[in-house]
Amino acid sequence: MNVEIAHSKNPAMGWDVDVTVTAEGKETIAGVRIDINGFTKCDEQVEPPARKWHRQMPQQGNYPGDNSVVVTATEAEGQESTSVDEWS
C-alpha cells in the first residue's frame, strides 16, 4: 500500500490534513484508520474493498504546537501498512 499524508495551515484554525491510500499490485483497501495527535479521527471499513481511498480533514491538530498523523491502512487479506507524518 502507498499511503500519502499532506498537511497545510488552515487560515481559520489548525491544519488541513489530506490522506490518500493507493493499493499496489493485487492489493485492495479494506479499512483505514487515521489518528491525529493520539486521537482516532477516522476508522472506516471500505466496502467493497477499493484500489484507492481519499479523505480531507479540515481544522485538525494544533497551531502552534507539535502534531502527528498516523494512518493505518488494512488490506483485504488483513495486512496493515502504517505511515506517520510529524511536524511542529
N, C-alpha and C positions, 0 to 999 in steps of 0.2 A: 504494500500500500504506500502511496505517496501522500503525505499529509503536509499541507501548506498552511501556515498561520501568518497573518499580517495584522498589524495594529497601526492606528493613526489617531492623533489627538482629535477629540470631538470638541468643536467650538463651544458647545453648551456645558459639557461636563464629562469627565472621564475619558475613556478611549473607545474607539470603534474597533471591534475585533472581527476579522474576516477569516473563516476557516473553509478550506476546500480539501476534500479527500477524494483521491482518484485510485481506483483499483488497477492493479498491474497484472499482466498475463491472464490467467483464468480466474483470478480472484473476483469476488463480489463483496460489496459492503453490506453487512447485516446490522451493524449498530455503531453509533458514535456517541462518545461522552466528552463533554467539554467542562473542565474545571478552571475557574478563574480565581486566583488568589485563595485556593483551597476550598472553594465552594462550587458545587456542581450546578452549572447554569443550563446544561442541556444533557439529557440522557435519552437518546432516541433510537428506537428499533426501526430499521429501514425495511419496509415491507412493500413490495417484494424487494429482495436484495438488489442493489444498484451498482453500476460501474462508476458513478460519480455522485458526490454529495456536497452541498454548499450551504453555509449559514453565515449571515451577517448579524452581529450582536452589537447594537449601539450602546453608548454610555456605560461601559464596563470599567472595572478596576479603579485605581486611584491616580489622581493627578494633583499635586506631585506625589511621588512615592514609588515604592518597588511594586512590580507587577509580574505575575506569571500566568501563563496559559498552558494547560496540559490537555492534549487531545489524544484520546484513545479510540482507535477505530478497530472494530471487530469484523473479521472476515467470516463468511458464511460457514466455514469449517471450524470456527472457534478461535483461530489465531488472532492475537492482538498486536497492533502496531501503535507505538506511543511517540508523540512529538511534543517538544517543550519550547516555548518562547518566553524569555525573561527580559525585562527592561526596567529602567528607573526613570 
